[in-house]
Amino acid sequence: MAPYTAGIVGCGSISQFHYDGYVLTDDTEVIAVTDPVEVARARYVAENGQLRQYNTLEAMLEDAA
């Protein structure tokens, strides 16, 4: 496991660039994604592998604590 973990906030088109940037590093693993639109989250996970899914940022941060 990488020393750092990251969560993607929002599943819009720019989020893929953020994800790709994290994947290029050896020390960060993307583990979660949050978006209020369930279809957007599902599509994002289908394209990028198994990620924890949240409908709010607050829920994602609460789970991380």
CNS distance restraints for C-alpha pairs under 8 A (distance, minus, plus):
assign (resid   1 and name CA) (resid  29 and name CA) 7.48 0.50 0.50
assign (resid   2 and name CA) (resid  26 and name CA) 7.07 0.50 0.50
assign (resid   2 and name CA) (resid  27 and name CA) 4.85 0.50 0.50
assign (resid   2 and name CA) (resid  28 and name CA) 5.34 0.50 0.50
assign (resid   2 and name CA) (resid  29 and name CA) 5.81 0.50 0.50
assign (resid   3 and name CA) (resid  27 and name CA) 5.66 0.50 0.50
assign (resid   3 and name CA) (resid  28 and name CA) 6.48 0.50 0.50
assign (resid   4 and name CA) (resid  27 and name CA) 5.98 0.50 0.50
assign (resid   4 and name CA) (resid  28 and name CA) 4.63 0.50 0.50
assign (resid   4 and name CA) (resid  29 and name CA) 6.36 0.50 0.50
assign (resid   5 and name CA) (resid  28 and name CA) 5.35 0.50 0.50
assign (resid   5 and name CA) (resid  29 and name CA) 4.81 0.50 0.50
assign (resid   5 and name CA) (resid  30 and name CA) 5.67 0.50 0.50
assign (resid   5 and name CA) (resid  31 and name CA) 6.42 0.50 0.50
assign (resid   6 and name CA) (resid  28 and name CA) 6.83 0.50 0.50
assign (resid   6 and name CA) (resid  29 and name CA) 6.12 0.50 0.50
assign (resid   6 and name CA) (resid  30 and name CA) 4.63 0.50 0.50
assign (resid   6 and name CA) (resid  31 and name CA) 6.07 0.50 0.50
assign (resid   6 and name CA) (resid  32 and name CA) 6.95 0.50 0.50
assign (resid   7 and name CA) (resid  30 and name CA) 5.74 0.50 0.50
assign (resid   7 and name CA) (resid  31 and name CA) 5.93 0.50 0.50
assign (resid   7 and name CA) (resid  32 and name CA) 4.53 0.50 0.50
assign (resid   7 and name CA) (resid  33 and name CA) 5.35 0.50 0.50
assign (resid   7 and name CA) (resid  34 and name CA) 7.54 0.50 0.50
assign (resid   8 and name CA) (resid  15 and name CA) 6.83 0.50 0.50
assign (resid   8 and name CA) (resid  18 and name CA) 7.58 0.50 0.50
assign (resid   8 and name CA) (resid  19 and name CA) 7.19 0.50 0.50
assign (resid   8 and name CA) (resid  30 and name CA) 7.44 0.50 0.50
assign (resid   8 and name CA) (resid  32 and name CA) 6.28 0.50 0.50
assign (resid   8 and name CA) (resid  33 and name CA) 4.61 0.50 0.50
assign (resid   8 and name CA) (resid  34 and name CA) 6.35 0.50 0.50
assign (resid   9 and name CA) (resid  15 and name CA) 7.61 0.50 0.50
assign (resid   9 and name CA) (resid  33 and name CA) 5.93 0.50 0.50
assign (resid   9 and name CA) (resid  34 and name CA) 5.07 0.50 0.50
assign (resid   9 and name CA) (resid  35 and name CA) 6.53 0.50 0.50
assign (resid   9 and name CA) (resid  57 and name CA) 6.99 0.50 0.50
assign (resid  10 and name CA) (resid  15 and name CA) 6.63 0.50 0.50
assign (resid  10 and name CA) (resid  33 and name CA) 7.16 0.50 0.50
assign (resid  10 and name CA) (resid  34 and name CA) 5.68 0.50 0.50
assign (resid  10 and name CA) (resid  35 and name CA) 4.78 0.50 0.50
assign (resid  11 and name CA) (resid  15 and name CA) 5.61 0.50 0.50
assign (resid  11 and name CA) (resid  16 and name CA) 7.73 0.50 0.50
assign (resid  11 and name CA) (resid  33 and name CA) 7.53 0.50 0.50
assign (resid  11 and name CA) (resid  34 and name CA) 7.29 0.50 0.50
assign (resid  11 and name CA) (resid  35 and name CA) 6.05 0.50 0.50
assign (resid  11 and name CA) (resid  40 and name CA) 6.01 0.50 0.50
assign (resid  11 and name CA) (resid  41 and name CA) 6.38 0.50 0.50
assign (resid  11 and name CA) (resid  44 and name CA) 6.52 0.50 0.50
assign (resid  12 and name CA) (resid  16 and name CA) 7.70 0.50 0.50
assign (resid  12 and name CA) (resid  40 and name CA) 7.86 0.50 0.50
assign (resid  13 and name CA) (resid  17 and name CA) 7.79 0.50 0.50
assign (resid  14 and name CA) (resid  18 and name CA) 6.83 0.50 0.50
assign (resid  15 and name CA) (resid  19 and name CA) 6.21 0.50 0.50
assign (resid  16 and name CA) (resid  20 and name CA) 6.05 0.50 0.50
assign (resid  17 and name CA) (resid  21 and name CA) 6.12 0.50 0.50
assign (resid  18 and name CA) (resid  22 and name CA) 6.39 0.50 0.50
assign (resid  19 and name CA) (resid  23 and name CA) 6.26 0.50 0.50
assign (resid  19 and name CA) (resid  30 and name CA) 7.19 0.50 0.50
assign (resid  20 and name CA) (resid  24 and name CA) 6.39 0.50 0.50
assign (resid  21 and name CA) (resid  25 and name CA) 7.04 0.50 0.50
assign (resid  22 and name CA) (resid  28 and name CA) 6.05 0.50 0.50
assign (resid  22 and name CA) (resid  29 and name CA) 6.89 0.50 0.50
assign (resid  22 and name CA) (resid  30 and name CA) 6.94 0.50 0.50
assign (resid  23 and name CA) (resid  28 and name CA) 7.25 0.50 0.50
assign (resid  23 and name CA) (resid  29 and name CA) 7.01 0.50 0.50
assign (resid  23 and name CA) (resid  30 and name CA) 7.59 0.50 0.50
assign (resid  30 and name CA) (resid  51 and name CA) 7.57 0.50 0.50
assign (resid  31 and name CA) (resid  50 and name CA) 7.99 0.50 0.50
assign (resid  31 and name CA) (resid  51 and name CA) 5.19 0.50 0.50
assign (resid  31 and name CA) (resid  52 and name CA) 6.16 0.50 0.50
assign (resid  32 and name CA) (resid  51 and name CA) 4.84 0.50 0.50
assign (resid  32 and name CA) (resid  52 and name CA) 4.37 0.50 0.50
assign (resid  32 and name CA) (resid  53 and name CA) 5.84 0.50 0.50
assign (resid  32 and name CA) (resid  54 and name CA) 7.66 0.50 0.50
assign (resid  32 and name CA) (resid  60 and name CA) 7.64 0.50 0.50
assign (resid  33 and name CA) (resid  41 and name CA) 7.07 0.50 0.50
assign (resid  33 and name CA) (resid  51 and name CA) 6.57 0.50 0.50
assign (resid  33 and name CA) (resid  52 and name CA) 6.24 0.50 0.50
assign (resid  33 and name CA) (resid  53 and name CA) 5.21 0.50 0.50
assign (resid  33 and name CA) (resid  54 and name CA) 6.31 0.50 0.50
assign (resid  33 and name CA) (resid  60 and name CA) 7.97 0.50 0.50
assign (resid  34 and name CA) (resid  41 and name CA) 6.96 0.50 0.50
assign (resid  34 and name CA) (resid  53 and name CA) 5.84 0.50 0.50
assign (resid  34 and name CA) (resid  54 and name CA) 4.57 0.50 0.50
assign (resid  34 and name CA) (resid  55 and name CA) 5.41 0.50 0.50
assign (resid  34 and name CA) (resid  56 and name CA) 5.87 0.50 0.50
assign (resid  34 and name CA) (resid  57 and name CA) 6.06 0.50 0.50
assign (resid  34 and name CA) (resid  60 and name CA) 6.96 0.50 0.50
assign (resid  35 and name CA) (resid  40 and name CA) 7.08 0.50 0.50
assign (resid  35 and name CA) (resid  41 and name CA) 6.09 0.50 0.50
assign (resid  35 and name CA) (resid  54 and name CA) 6.58 0.50 0.50
assign (resid  35 and name CA) (resid  55 and name CA) 5.06 0.50 0.50
assign (resid  35 and name CA) (resid  56 and name CA) 6.27 0.50 0.50
assign (resid  35 and name CA) (resid  57 and name CA) 7.77 0.50 0.50
assign (resid  36 and name CA) (resid  54 and name CA) 7.73 0.50 0.50
assign (resid  36 and name CA) (resid  55 and name CA) 4.43 0.50 0.50
assign (resid  36 and name CA) (resid  56 and name CA) 6.09 0.50 0.50
assign (resid  37 and name CA) (resid  41 and name CA) 6.50 0.50 0.50
assign (resid  37 and name CA) (resid  55 and name CA) 7.08 0.50 0.50
assign (resid  38 and name CA) (resid  42 and name CA) 6.15 0.50 0.50
assign (resid  38 and name CA) (resid  55 and name CA) 7.21 0.50 0.50
assign (resid  39 and name CA) (resid  43 and name CA) 6.16 0.50 0.50
assign (resid  40 and name CA) (resid  44 and name CA) 6.14 0.50 0.50
assign (resid  41 and name CA) (resid  45 and name CA) 6.20 0.50 0.50
assign (resid  41 and name CA) (resid  53 and name CA) 6.76 0.50 0.50
assign (resid  42 and name CA) (resid  46 and name CA) 6.11 0.50 0.50
assign (resid  43 and name CA) (resid  47 and name CA) 6.25 0.50 0.50
assign (resid  44 and name CA) (resid  48 and name CA) 6.06 0.50 0.50
assign (resid  45 and name CA) (resid  49 and name CA) 5.30 0.50 0.50
assign (resid  45 and name CA) (resid  50 and name CA) 5.91 0.50 0.50
assign (resid  45 and name CA) (resid  51 and name CA) 6.05 0.50 0.50
assign (resid  46 and name CA) (resid  50 and name CA) 7.61 0.50 0.50
assign (resid  53 and name CA) (resid  60 and name CA) 7.97 0.50 0.50
assign (resid  54 and name CA) (resid  59 and name CA) 6.35 0.50 0.50
assign (resid  54 and name CA) (resid  60 and name CA) 5.81 0.50 0.50
assign (resid  55 and name CA) (resid  59 and name CA) 7.25 0.50 0.50
assign (resid  56 and name CA) (resid  60 and name CA) 6.56 0.50 0.50
assign (resid  57 and name CA) (resid  61 and name CA) 6.17 0.50 0.50
assign (resid  58 and name CA) (resid  62 and name CA) 5.99 0.50 0.50
assign (resid  59 and name CA) (resid  63 and name CA) 6.18 0.50 0.50
assign (resid  60 and name CA) (resid  64 and name CA) 6.32 0.50 0.50
assign (resid  61 and name CA) (resid  65 and name CA) 6.37 0.50 0.50
